[in-house]
Amino acid sequence: MQADTVTIIAAALNLAPEAVTPATSLATTTEWDSLAHFRLVLAIEEQMGRQLDPLEIATLLDFDAVAALLGQS
Amino acid sequence: MVLKLLQRKDPPDPFLCQPIVTDRFHLVNCNRKEAIKVTAPWRQDPEVLHNLMMAKTSYSAMQWIKTIKKPDGNSRFVHAIVSKEINGTIGAHRLTINKSGTVSLAIVIHARSWWGKDVFDEVRTGILDHFSQSDRVVRFYGRVLSRNVSSIYNYNKLGFRMIGYDRKAWLSPHTDEWHDTVHFEMLAEDWETKRQKQVVADAG
């Protein structure tokens, strides 16, 4: 798994890194609440050095989406 | 002439006007006077007015009365969100139904002490459960600012589908900057299917 993706998701969701898996998602992970989502958006934007566009924010729903975004940075 | 005008107005829908109760809240169907009262905290709240994409940065009482469209119990509804715990109003939910059966949704929790407590999820679920039972309702629709991350999270969490976005769709009177907006939808039949699956899953 991509280390950046795990680290960023774990920090935003207040989870241990080993608790983050490719199955981690907004729909299935209790810790992925609205505040965690907000922290996640900010962390990704900081990492990428730019604001996310509307499509990126609206489709940021799971591990793969975060990994795909960070893969662009 | 007066009779014709009166006849043009659709009567309140008895089913849709029924009270809605969730675990923590009464969703009270408001008349116009009540709607103005429960939304009064919004008219000088910059954050609320911004997220509702309103045209002004603040509203006088008279301007607000003109701005709030009259709930009619047929195609326009305002529900006060009344907490059972504190017996007070913490926000309101507005919706309109057009002739094609699309319900446009908006919610404001103006009592900030309730933020982060899943109010959106509980209230919106109650609203969707109730309105999706009406034959007049086909589709639910919401539009939010692209930087309103909490609302986008909430629509996604409920299973709404993002159907598109508009670039520079709203000029903020607060900052004089353009903002993008995101559109979400959910068919009433999809909501009912989702809820039935939840009931089965909970029972299992």
Chai-1 contact restraints between the chains, C-beta under 6 A:
chainA,res_idxA,chainB,res_idxB,connection_type,confidence,min_distance_angstrom,max_distance_angstrom,comment,restraint_id
A,L26,B,N156,contact,1.0,0.0,6.0,A-B,restraint_1
A,S34,B,S150,contact,1.0,0.0,6.0,A-B,restraint_2
A,S34,B,Y153,contact,1.0,0.0,6.0,A-B,restraint_3
A,L35,B,G116,contact,1.0,0.0,6.0,A-B,restraint_4
A,H37,B,Y153,contact,1.0,0.0,6.0,A-B,restraint_5
A,F38,B,V149,contact,1.0,0.0,6.0,A-B,restraint_6
A,V41,B,V149,contact,1.0,0.0,6.0,A-B,restraint_7
A,P54,B,S146,contact,1.0,0.0,6.0,A-B,restraint_8
A,P54,B,Y165,contact,1.0,0.0,6.0,A-B,restraint_9
A,P54,B,D180,contact,1.0,0.0,6.0,A-B,restraint_10
A,P54,B,V182,contact,1.0,0.0,6.0,A-B,restraint_11
A,I57,B,I152,contact,1.0,0.0,6.0,A-B,restraint_12
A,A58,B,I152,contact,1.0,0.0,6.0,A-B,restraint_13
A,A58,B,M162,contact,1.0,0.0,6.0,A-B,restraint_14
A,A58,B,V182,contact,1.0,0.0,6.0,A-B,restraint_15
A,L61,B,N156,contact,1.0,0.0,6.0,A-B,restraint_16
